[in-house]
Amino acid sequence: MHQSMAAGDVRPQNNNVLPFDTACKIADLSRSTMYRLINAGRGPRVLKLSERRVGVRRDDLDAWLAGRERDATG
């Protein structure tokens, strides 16, 4: 089944939800650093999965990482 793409989209959306630890590994950040960034409003959007678990959509993580790369180079 094909996902529909809006005009201007470069790739299909990937809304897979990653466990928080996986998102930290992909970002190459410790849990405490990632939480500090999120609490400061400078981290990726997180989803509350249950009372004690959070996750991050893959697209949100990728966009956040791309923004950090742009900030670092530009």
C-alpha positions as CSV (number, residue, x, y, z in Angstrom):
1,M,0.0,0.0,0.0
2,H,1.4,3.4,-1.0
3,Q,1.3,6.4,1.4
4,S,0.0,9.6,-0.2
5,M,2.4,12.5,-0.3
6,A,1.5,16.2,-0.2
7,A,3.0,18.4,-2.9
8,G,6.6,19.3,-2.0
9,D,7.2,16.3,0.2
10,V,10.5,14.7,-0.5
11,R,9.9,11.3,1.1
12,P,6.9,9.4,2.7
13,Q,6.3,10.1,6.3
14,N,7.7,7.7,8.9
15,N,5.6,8.0,12.0
16,N,7.0,4.9,13.7
17,V,7.3,5.6,17.4
18,L,10.7,4.9,18.8
19,P,11.3,4.0,22.4
20,F,13.1,6.8,24.2
21,D,16.3,4.8,24.7
22,T,16.4,4.1,20.9
23,A,15.9,7.8,20.1
24,C,18.8,8.7,22.5
25,K,21.1,6.1,20.8
26,I,20.2,7.5,17.3
27,A,20.9,11.0,18.5
28,D,24.1,9.8,20.3
29,L,23.0,11.5,23.5
30,S,22.6,10.2,27.0
31,R,19.2,9.9,28.5
32,S,19.9,12.7,31.0
33,T,21.1,15.1,28.2
34,M,18.1,14.3,26.0
35,Y,15.7,14.9,29.0
36,R,17.5,18.2,29.8
37,L,17.1,19.4,26.2
38,I,13.4,18.3,26.1
39,N,12.7,20.1,29.4
40,A,14.4,23.2,28.1
41,G,12.2,23.2,25.0
42,R,15.2,22.4,22.8
43,G,14.6,18.6,22.2
44,P,12.4,16.6,19.9
45,R,8.7,16.2,20.6
46,V,7.9,13.3,22.8
47,L,4.8,11.2,23.2
48,K,3.7,9.8,26.5
49,L,3.1,6.1,25.8
50,S,2.1,5.2,29.4
51,E,2.5,6.5,32.9
52,R,6.3,5.7,32.8
53,R,7.2,5.5,29.2
54,V,7.8,8.1,26.5
55,G,8.6,7.7,22.8
56,V,9.6,9.8,19.9
57,R,8.2,9.7,16.3
58,R,11.0,8.9,13.9
59,D,10.1,11.8,11.6
60,D,10.2,14.2,14.6
61,L,13.6,12.9,15.7
62,D,15.0,13.1,12.1
63,A,13.7,16.7,11.7
64,W,15.2,17.7,15.1
65,L,18.5,16.2,14.2
66,A,18.6,17.9,10.9
67,G,17.9,21.2,12.6
68,R,20.7,20.7,15.0
69,E,23.1,20.0,12.1
70,R,21.9,23.2,10.3
71,D,22.5,25.2,13.5
72,A,26.0,23.7,14.0
73,T,27.1,24.5,10.4
74,G,25.4,27.7,9.8
